[in-house]
Amino acid sequence: MDGPAIEKETIRGVIAPIRQRIIDRLSTLAWDGTTYQHPVPDLDLYRVVEPLGPACIVYEPSVSLIIKGSKQMHVGGQTMVYDESSFFLISIGLPLTGQVCAASCDKPYVAARLRLDLEKARRIIADHDLAISNMPRHDLGVAIGTATPELFDALFRLISLADAPGDLPFLAGHIHNEILYRLLKSDQGGQLRRVALAGSNGHRVARAIAWLRENYTRPLRMDELAETANMGVSTLHHHFRAMTAMSPLQFQKHLRLYHARELMLAQSIDAATAALSVGYESPTQFSREYRRMFGHPPLRDIKSILNAGETPRRNAVG
């Protein structure tokens, strides 16, 4: 066993007792299929007993912790795998494809995802003087970091608030801040700080992404997007691709195709109508790009999802 593998096993062993406490706690909750609707805002819990995915959804800035199992995330042409010894950090809203390759009734996949408030992160950085360190630069807007007992302990306390509704309004926010603080101090904290801090290139790209998500149906004009980000066009192109593994045009395409799929599933509209609704002028081009992204033409893809009684969101567990 090599050095990194030994380190992962060591981490997994150290946090095993806390993960077991979380598993015991989760066993007392009333699950609705693969998910539990937790009263803590922005906290999602997942338990699946069969392989799921690959499924593409648009993720918010968030952190995912696996309590049991492992997961693959596909970002551009890169595959990232994380498990109980690590956390998966998404610092900017991105369309990502996730897949749980192994899960069963005896060995379920169990995970939690907490959406992050970057405004709170900015305040924590300012209040505690958490300047960007000289650690190796990591521009991609997602990262795998080392899980710690403290991070899992905070998650356990957050989950346990399901039994303390009177304490939730006060404690949930404090524990969320603690998790943000620990992420900012983690081995991937520099990446989160670069996105959260106003004036940084990461923060400017995040503004461009927010604009695209609000205006994905409009024709893309790079000068307008660059003005929104307060960057030059070529500079925006460079940093956007570094953080998302795609160009702004590719990013817009992913958003359009994802939302078109949601429309067809939710409103039972045809592919041509969905294409026009999300900004495509050519249904033929839409069908071609849809097939390239989801593996099947629109009609066949939607029928297969409906026949299986599933949705992309069900497969897109944290």
N, C-alpha and C positions, 0 to 999 in steps of 0.2 A: 504494500500500500504506500503510495507516494505522500509527500508532505501535505498538499492541499486536502487529500482524501482523509488523512489522519486528523487534520484540523477540523474538517466537517464532522467527523465521527465524534470528536471531543466535544464540539459545540452541541451536537445533537444529544449527547449524553448528559451534559450539564443542564440543558433546558427540558429534558424529558419529564422530570417531576412536575414542572409547571404546565407543560402541555397535557399531561394526564389529568391535572386538576381542571383544565379547561374542557377536556373531553368529558369528564364526569359531570361538569356543570352543564354542558350542552345536552347531555342525555336527559336532563330534566325538563327541557324546553319543549313546547308544542310546535313541531316542525310542520310546514306545509310543503310536502314533497322535498325538493332539494334545498329549500330556503327557510329561514326563520325571520319573520318581520320583527326586528328588534326595536324596542321603544327608543333606544339611543339614536338621535339623528345621525345619518350618514354612515351607520354601521350595518353591514350586510354579512350574514353568516350562511355558510354552504355546507351541505353534506350530501355526497353523491355515492352511489353504490354500483356504478357502471361507467365505462369510459365515455367521455363526452367530447364533442367537437370534432374537428376544428370549427370554431365559431368566431366571427368578426363582429365586434361592437366598438362603439366610440367610448373610450374610458375617460373618466374625469381624473384630475390629479388625485392620487390615492396611494395607499400602501396596503399590500396584501401580505398576510402571514398564513402559512400553511401549518395547521396543527397536526395533520396526518396525511402523508402522501407526497406527490410531486406534480409539477405542471410545466408544460411547455408554452412559451410565448414566442410568437413569430413577429419580428420587427424588420420590415424591409426584407432583405435576403438573409437575415440573421435569426437563428433559433437560440433562445435563452431558456435554460432549465433551472428551476429553483425548487427547494424542498423545505423540510422542517428546520434546517439549519440556517435559513436565509429569509430575507424579506424582498418583495418586489416593489420597487418604488416607481411610480408614474408621476413625474413632476409637471408635465403639461398634458392637456387633453389630446389624446391620440386615438385613431382607429387602429386596433390591434387584434390579432388572431390568437386565441388561446385554446389549449387542448389538454384535457386530462386523459392520459394514455392508459392508466391502470387504476381501477377501483372495483371493489366488490362488496358484498354484504359483510364478509369477514374482515376485509381491509378497506373500509370506506375512505374516500378523499374528504377531508374536513378542512375548511379554510375560513378566514375572515378578511373582509376588505373594508377599510375606513377611508372615506373621501376626506381630503385634506383642505383646510382653509388656509390659502396662501397669505391672506391678509394677516391672520394670526401669526403665521410664520415670520412675516416681516416685523411684526411687533416684538416677537421673541428675539429675533436677530438684533434689533436695536436695543432692547432692554438689557440683553446679556452680552452685548459686544461680541457677537459670533461672526467675526469677519471671515471672508473666504480665505481658507488656508492655502498653503502651497502644495497641497496634495496633488497627485497626477490629475490632469484635466480630463473630464469625461463629458462630452458634449451631448451625446444621445439622451433624449428626454425620458428614458427609462433606465433602470439600473437594478442590479441584484446586490444587496448588502448583507452583512453578517448579522443574523438575529442574536439577541442577547437575552439573558434572564429578565433584565429590567423591562425590556420591550414586551415580552410575553406576560410579565406580571401586570403591567399596565393594561394590556388587552384583557386579562382575566378579570381585573377589577371593573373594566368597562362593561364586559358581558354580564357580570354579576349584578349590575344595576337593574337588570330586568326584574329582580326580586325586591327592588327598593325604589318604587316610583316616586316616593317623597323626596329621596336624595338625588334623583336623576337631574332635576333642573340645575342644581348647584354643582354636583360632582362631575357630570359628564363633560362639561366644558373644561374643567381643570385637568381631567385625565387626557382629554384630547390635546390640550396644551403640553402635557407631559410627553405624550407620544411624539408630537411635533419637535419638542426639545431634544428628545433622544435621537430622532432621525437626523436633526440638524447637527448633532454631535457625533453621528455614526460615520462609518467609512465611506458612505455616499452622501454625507451632509453637504459637501461642497457643491454638488450638482443641484441639490434643492435650494441652497442659498443663491446660486447664480440665477435661478429662475425667479425666485421670490423677490430679490432686491431690485427696486426701481432703478432704472438707468443702466442695468447690465444688458448685455446682448441677449441672454436667456430670457429676461423679462420682456424685452422688445419682441422677440420671436413669439412669446406667449401671447402678447397683444395681437400680433398678426393672426395667430391661430384662433383666438377668440373672435376676431372679425370674420374669419373664414367660416367659422361654425355658425355665426349669425347670418351670413350672407352667401351661403354656398350655392344658392340658386341663381345668383347674379353672374354675368360674365366677369371673368377675372382680369383685372387690369393691374399689372405689377406696380405701376407708379402709384396707384391709389393705395395698394397694400403696403408698399414701402413707406408712404407718407404716414399711414396709420401706425406703423412700427417705429417711425422716426429713424429710418435707416436708408442708406442708398440701396438701389435695386440689386446690384451685384453682391453687396454685403449681406442683404437679407437672404438672397438665394443661397449663399454659402452657409450661413448660420442656420437657416431653416432646414437645409438638407442634413447638416451635421446633427441637429437635434431630433429630427423626425425620420431620417433615412428615406426621405422622398422630397420632391420639389413641391412648391405651393400648388401647382396645377395637379400633380398626382394626389396631393392631400385633398384638394377639392373634389376630385373624382371619387376618392374613397368615401367622402361624406355623402356625395350625391347617390352613389350606389347603395350605401347602407340605408339612407333614408327612403330611397325608392323601395327597397325590400320591406322596410317597416310599413310603408303605405300599402303595399300590395297585401301584406298579411293582415293589417288592421282594418282596412277599408274595402278589401276585395275588389280593387280596381285593376284594370288590365295594364300590361306592361307599357303600352304607348302612352296612356294617361299618366302613369307614374313617371315615365321619362320626362314628359313635358313639365310635370309638377316640380321636379327637382332641377330643372334648368337645361335639360338636353333638347336640342333642336331636331336631332335625328334619332328616331326609334331604332333604326338599324345599328347605329353606332352604340346606342345604349345597350342593346341586346348583346353585341359583340363584347363590350367591356364588362358587362354583368357576368357573362359566361367565363371570361378570363379571371374574374375575381372570385366568384362563388363556385365555379366548376361545372355549372349547368346553365342553360338558357333560362330566362325568368319563369316561364310557365312551368317547366319541369321542376325547377328548384322550389317554387312555392307549393306545388302539388305534393312534392315529397315531404316537405315540412309539415303540411297540414295532415297528410295521411299518417305521419308518424305521431301526430298529436303533440308536437313540440314547437318551440319557438327558438330563434337564435339566442334570445336572452336567457332561456332556460339552460342552454348549453354553455353560455358564457359565464361560468361561475368564477368567483374570485380566486 
